[in-house]
Amino acid sequence: MAARAGVSNSAVTLALHDRPGVSAATRERILTAAKDLGWRPNLAAATLSGRSLHTVGLVIARPARLLGLEPFYMEFISGVESVLSRHSCSLLLRITDAEQEIEVHQQWWQGGRVNGSILVDLKVDDPRIPALAQIGLPAVVVGMPTLAGPFTAVWTDDEAAIDEAVRYLAALGHRRIGRVGGPPDLGHSMIRAAAFDRAISELGLEGRTEEADFSPDSGSRACRNLLLAADRPTAIMFDNDIMAVAALGVADEFGLSVPEDLSLLAWDDSQLCQLTRPALSAMSHDIHAFGAEVTAALFDVMNGIEHPSHPTQRPRLVPRSSTARPRTLQ
């Protein structure tokens, strides 16, 4: 193509990416040569001028094996894809370490590989926010606006959901309630932990949180730590579904009956919760719709349309067989 247009390879790259550095006449000559040769733009060479959208980036800093077990991100990505498919747009997904995420987004954006990105698992004072805002990356944050800096945020009301869950367990008669939370540096883990402590205090209950990493092994260890205490809880809440499922096995190890001796409540309702026996009570929300709503917001951002930060549908309590009044009130 460069030889046909009589220009350098770098000039071809600038013209096809609609970047400054070539004259209008040279750009037209290159585009004419591209048309004559039957060239079609691929995702990496797509224009980032806003006239068309091709690729959205998503980086997840979680172990790949865990993602294969945890239903949340599979449902979330299916929601993302439901919007992308309507726009003939593709998802560029990378599983990596948290330390490498900024570099990945920078390479994608500055290399012309994405038109925008979805940022997940935000931390307090997350270094991604200033770094990616500085390069002008169009992005939407999945998390509270207090974590999002200048970016549009879409979030679930974790505070209200945690409060509802604690009050539900208290209404059943539980006075000692445990919680198995996610990594403490994650923004939503901190929000949930603070909401849990506040609800426990307001209701005059005893509460304790153990930290885990969302995996079944880590969730099981945290559950054992709670049950080994002299004043062990009669109800435990979990920050995802897979840890709650693993807790059924831990309860059996301790010779405890669910829910007579121990009530279990999961976050992120899924088929896992519904297929286990007993079926797990859960704080349920439409994760597929959540992913779609985040992606629709991103399309507005990429098109230069103002999209204010907003909460999505609040998780709702779905009682099932894993929660009940304790065998003997404490």
C-alpha positions as CSV (number, residue, x, y, z in Angstrom):
1,M,0.0,0.0,0.0
2,A,2.9,2.4,0.8
3,A,4.5,1.7,-2.5
4,R,1.3,2.2,-4.4
5,A,0.6,5.5,-2.7
6,G,4.3,6.6,-3.0
7,V,4.6,7.2,0.8
8,S,6.4,5.7,3.8
9,N,4.9,3.0,6.0
10,S,4.6,5.4,8.9
11,A,2.6,7.8,6.7
12,V,0.2,4.9,5.9
13,T,-0.2,4.2,9.6
14,L,-1.0,7.8,10.4
15,A,-3.5,8.1,7.6
16,L,-5.3,4.8,8.4
17,H,-5.5,5.7,12.1
18,D,-6.7,9.3,11.2
19,R,-3.9,10.8,13.2
20,P,-2.1,14.1,12.5
21,G,1.2,14.1,10.7
22,V,0.2,13.8,7.0
23,S,-1.3,16.4,4.7
24,A,-4.9,16.1,3.4
25,A,-3.7,15.3,-0.1
26,T,-1.4,12.5,1.1
27,R,-4.1,11.1,3.3
28,E,-6.5,11.0,0.4
29,R,-3.9,9.3,-1.8
30,I,-3.3,6.6,0.8
31,L,-7.0,6.0,1.4
32,T,-7.5,5.7,-2.4
33,A,-4.7,3.2,-2.6
34,A,-6.3,1.2,0.3
35,K,-9.6,1.2,-1.5
36,D,-8.1,0.1,-4.8
37,L,-6.3,-2.8,-3.0
38,G,-9.5,-3.9,-1.3
39,W,-8.1,-3.2,2.2
40,R,-10.5,-3.3,5.1
41,P,-9.7,-1.8,8.5
42,N,-9.2,-4.4,11.3
43,L,-9.8,-3.7,15.0
44,A,-6.2,-2.7,15.6
45,A,-6.2,-0.2,12.8
46,A,-9.7,1.2,13.5
47,T,-10.2,4.9,13.7
48,L,-10.4,6.4,17.2
49,S,-11.9,9.7,15.9
50,G,-15.4,8.8,17.2
51,R,-16.9,8.2,13.8
52,S,-17.0,4.5,14.4
53,L,-16.6,2.1,17.3
54,H,-14.9,-1.2,17.2
55,T,-13.3,-2.5,20.4
56,V,-13.9,-2.2,24.1
57,G,-11.2,-3.3,26.6
58,L,-11.7,-5.2,29.9
59,V,-8.8,-6.2,32.2
60,I,-9.5,-8.5,35.1
61,A,-6.8,-8.9,37.8
62,R,-7.9,-12.2,39.1
63,P,-6.5,-15.7,38.8
64,A,-7.7,-17.3,35.5
65,R,-8.6,-20.5,37.3
66,L,-10.8,-18.7,39.7
67,L,-12.7,-16.9,36.9
68,G,-13.6,-20.3,35.5
69,L,-15.3,-21.1,38.8
70,E,-16.9,-17.8,39.7
71,P,-20.2,-17.1,37.9
72,F,-20.2,-13.3,38.4
73,Y,-17.8,-12.3,35.6
74,M,-19.2,-14.8,33.1
75,E,-22.7,-13.3,33.6
76,F,-21.2,-9.7,33.6
77,I,-19.3,-10.4,30.3
78,S,-22.5,-11.9,28.7
79,G,-24.2,-8.6,29.5
80,V,-21.3,-6.6,28.0
81,E,-21.4,-8.7,24.9
82,S,-25.2,-8.3,24.5
83,V,-24.6,-4.6,23.9
84,L,-21.4,-5.0,21.9
85,S,-23.1,-7.3,19.4
86,R,-25.7,-4.7,18.6
87,H,-22.9,-2.3,17.7
88,S,-20.8,-4.9,15.8
89,C,-18.2,-4.2,18.4
90,S,-15.7,-6.6,20.0
91,L,-14.4,-7.2,23.5
92,L,-10.7,-7.3,24.2
93,L,-10.2,-9.2,27.4
94,R,-7.0,-9.7,29.4
95,I,-6.5,-11.6,32.6
96,T,-3.4,-10.2,34.3
97,D,-1.8,-9.1,37.6
98,A,-3.0,-5.9,39.2
99,E,0.5,-4.4,38.8
100,Q,0.3,-4.7,35.0
101,E,-3.2,-3.4,34.4
102,I,-2.2,0.2,33.9
103,E,0.4,-0.7,31.3
104,V,-2.1,-2.9,29.5
105,H,-4.7,-0.2,29.2
106,Q,-2.0,2.3,28.1
107,Q,-0.8,0.0,25.4
108,W,-4.3,-0.7,24.2
109,W,-5.3,3.0,24.1
110,Q,-2.1,4.5,22.8
111,G,-1.7,1.7,20.3
112,G,-5.1,2.3,18.8
113,R,-6.5,-1.1,19.9
114,V,-9.5,0.0,21.9
115,N,-12.0,2.8,21.8
116,G,-12.6,2.7,25.5
117,S,-12.4,0.4,28.6
118,I,-14.4,-0.9,31.5
119,L,-12.6,-0.6,34.8
120,V,-13.5,-3.2,37.5
121,D,-12.4,-4.1,41.1
122,L,-11.6,-0.5,42.1
123,K,-9.5,0.2,45.2
124,V,-9.4,3.2,47.4
125,D,-7.0,5.7,45.8
126,D,-6.7,3.4,42.9
127,P,-3.6,4.3,40.8
128,R,-5.4,3.4,37.6
129,I,-7.7,6.4,37.9
130,P,-5.1,9.2,37.6
131,A,-2.9,7.3,35.2
132,L,-5.7,6.5,32.7
133,A,-7.4,9.9,33.1
134,Q,-4.1,11.5,32.2
135,I,-3.9,9.7,28.8
136,G,-7.5,10.5,28.0
137,L,-8.9,7.0,28.0
138,P,-12.7,6.9,27.7
139,A,-13.8,4.6,30.5
140,V,-16.6,3.7,32.8
141,V,-15.9,2.5,36.3
142,V,-17.8,-0.4,37.9
143,G,-18.0,1.0,41.4
144,M,-19.0,3.9,43.7
145,P,-18.4,7.4,42.3
146,T,-16.1,8.1,45.3
147,L,-13.7,5.6,43.7
148,A,-14.1,6.7,40.1
149,G,-12.3,10.1,40.0
150,P,-13.3,11.9,36.7
151,F,-14.8,8.8,35.2
152,T,-18.5,7.9,34.9
153,A,-19.4,5.3,37.6
154,V,-22.1,2.6,37.6
155,W,-22.6,0.8,40.8
156,T,-24.8,-1.4,43.0
157,D,-26.0,-0.1,46.4
158,D,-23.9,-2.5,48.5
159,E,-24.5,-0.5,51.7
160,A,-28.3,-0.9,51.6
161,A,-28.0,-4.6,50.6
162,I,-25.7,-5.4,53.4
163,D,-28.0,-3.6,55.8
164,E,-31.0,-5.6,54.6
165,A,-29.2,-8.9,54.9
166,V,-28.1,-8.2,58.5
167,R,-31.6,-7.1,59.5
168,Y,-33.1,-10.2,57.9
169,L,-30.8,-12.5,59.9
170,A,-31.5,-10.5,63.0
171,A,-35.2,-10.9,62.5
172,L,-34.8,-14.6,62.3
173,G,-33.3,-14.5,65.8
174,H,-29.5,-14.6,65.1
175,R,-27.5,-12.5,67.5
176,R,-24.0,-13.6,66.4
177,I,-23.4,-13.0,62.7
178,G,-20.2,-13.7,60.8
179,R,-19.1,-12.3,57.4
180,V,-16.6,-13.7,55.0
181,G,-15.5,-10.7,52.9
182,G,-13.3,-10.3,49.8
183,P,-9.8,-8.7,49.6
184,P,-9.9,-5.8,52.0
185,D,-8.2,-3.4,49.6
186,L,-11.1,-3.6,47.1
187,G,-13.4,-0.6,47.3
188,H,-16.6,-2.7,47.5
189,S,-15.1,-4.9,50.2
190,M,-14.4,-1.8,52.3
191,I,-17.9,-0.5,51.7
192,R,-19.6,-3.8,52.6
193,A,-17.4,-4.2,55.7
194,A,-18.3,-0.7,57.0
195,A,-22.0,-1.3,56.3
196,F,-21.8,-4.6,58.1
197,D,-20.2,-3.1,61.2
198,R,-22.7,-0.3,61.2
199,A,-25.7,-2.6,61.0
200,I,-24.3,-4.9,63.7
201,S,-23.8,-1.9,66.0
202,E,-27.2,-0.4,65.4
203,L,-29.0,-3.6,66.1
204,G,-26.8,-4.5,69.2
205,L,-25.5,-7.7,67.7
206,E,-22.2,-9.5,67.8
207,G,-20.4,-9.5,64.4
208,R,-17.0,-10.5,63.0
209,T,-15.5,-10.4,59.5
210,E,-12.9,-12.8,58.1
211,E,-11.1,-11.9,54.9
212,A,-10.8,-14.1,51.9
213,D,-10.0,-13.9,48.2
214,F,-13.3,-15.1,46.7
215,S,-11.9,-18.6,46.1
216,P,-13.5,-21.7,47.6
217,D,-10.4,-22.7,49.5
218,S,-9.9,-19.2,51.0
219,G,-13.6,-19.0,51.8
220,S,-13.5,-22.4,53.5
221,R,-10.6,-21.3,55.7
222,A,-12.3,-18.1,56.7
223,C,-15.5,-20.0,57.5
224,R,-13.5,-22.5,59.7
225,N,-11.9,-19.5,61.6
226,L,-15.3,-18.2,62.4
227,L,-16.6,-21.6,63.5
228,L,-13.6,-22.3,65.7
229,A,-14.3,-19.3,67.9
230,A,-15.8,-20.0,71.3
231,D,-18.7,-17.7,70.6
232,R,-19.1,-18.9,67.0
233,P,-21.8,-17.3,64.9
234,T,-25.1,-19.0,64.1
235,A,-25.3,-17.2,60.7
236,I,-22.6,-16.3,58.2
237,M,-22.7,-14.0,55.1
238,F,-20.4,-14.4,52.2
239,D,-19.2,-11.9,49.6
240,N,-19.8,-14.2,46.7
241,D,-21.6,-17.4,45.9
242,I,-18.8,-19.8,45.5
243,M,-17.5,-19.2,49.0
244,A,-21.0,-19.8,50.4
245,V,-21.2,-23.1,48.5
246,A,-17.8,-24.2,49.9
247,A,-19.1,-23.4,53.4
248,L,-21.7,-26.1,53.1
249,G,-18.8,-28.6,53.2
250,V,-17.3,-26.8,56.2
251,A,-20.5,-27.0,58.1
252,D,-20.6,-30.7,57.5
253,E,-17.0,-31.1,58.8
254,F,-18.1,-29.5,62.1
255,G,-21.2,-31.7,62.3
256,L,-23.5,-28.7,61.9
257,S,-26.8,-28.8,60.2
258,V,-27.7,-26.0,57.7
259,P,-29.9,-24.1,58.5
260,E,-30.8,-25.4,62.0
261,D,-27.3,-24.9,63.5
262,L,-25.9,-22.5,61.0
263,S,-27.5,-20.2,58.5
264,L,-25.6,-19.3,55.3
265,L,-26.3,-16.3,53.0
266,A,-24.5,-15.6,49.7
267,W,-23.8,-12.5,47.6
268,D,-24.3,-12.6,43.8
269,D,-27.1,-15.1,43.4
270,S,-26.4,-17.8,40.7
271,Q,-27.4,-21.3,39.6
272,L,-24.9,-22.6,42.1
273,C,-27.0,-21.1,44.9
274,Q,-30.1,-22.7,43.5
275,L,-28.7,-26.1,42.8
276,T,-27.0,-26.8,46.1
277,R,-28.9,-28.7,48.9
278,P,-30.0,-26.9,50.9
279,A,-30.5,-24.1,48.3
280,L,-28.6,-21.0,49.4
281,S,-30.3,-17.8,50.4
282,A,-28.7,-14.9,48.5
283,M,-28.6,-11.2,47.8
284,S,-29.6,-11.3,44.1
285,H,-29.2,-8.9,41.3
286,D,-29.3,-9.2,37.5
287,I,-25.6,-9.3,36.7
288,H,-26.3,-9.7,33.0
289,A,-28.3,-6.5,33.0
290,F,-25.6,-4.8,35.1
291,G,-23.0,-5.6,32.5
292,A,-25.3,-4.3,29.7
293,E,-25.9,-1.1,31.6
294,V,-22.2,-0.4,32.2
295,T,-21.5,-1.0,28.5
296,A,-24.3,1.3,27.3
297,A,-22.9,4.0,29.5
298,L,-19.4,3.4,28.0
299,F,-20.9,3.9,24.5
300,D,-22.2,7.3,25.5
301,V,-18.8,8.2,26.9
302,M,-17.0,7.0,23.7
303,N,-19.4,9.1,21.6
304,G,-18.8,12.2,23.7
305,I,-22.3,12.1,25.2
306,E,-22.5,13.1,28.8
307,H,-23.5,10.2,30.9
308,P,-23.9,10.9,34.7
309,S,-22.8,8.4,37.2
310,H,-25.7,6.4,38.6
311,P,-26.6,3.3,40.6
312,T,-28.1,0.3,39.0
313,Q,-30.8,-2.0,40.5
314,R,-30.2,-2.7,44.2
315,P,-29.5,-6.3,45.1
316,R,-32.6,-8.0,46.7
317,L,-32.9,-10.6,49.3
318,V,-34.0,-14.1,48.0
319,P,-34.6,-16.3,51.0
320,R,-34.1,-20.1,50.4
321,S,-33.5,-23.1,52.6
322,S,-30.1,-22.2,54.0
323,T,-31.4,-19.6,56.4
324,A,-33.8,-20.1,59.3
325,R,-34.3,-19.4,63.0
326,P,-31.4,-20.9,65.0
327,R,-32.2,-24.1,66.8
328,T,-32.0,-22.4,70.1
329,L,-32.2,-18.7,70.4
330,Q,-29.0,-17.3,71.9
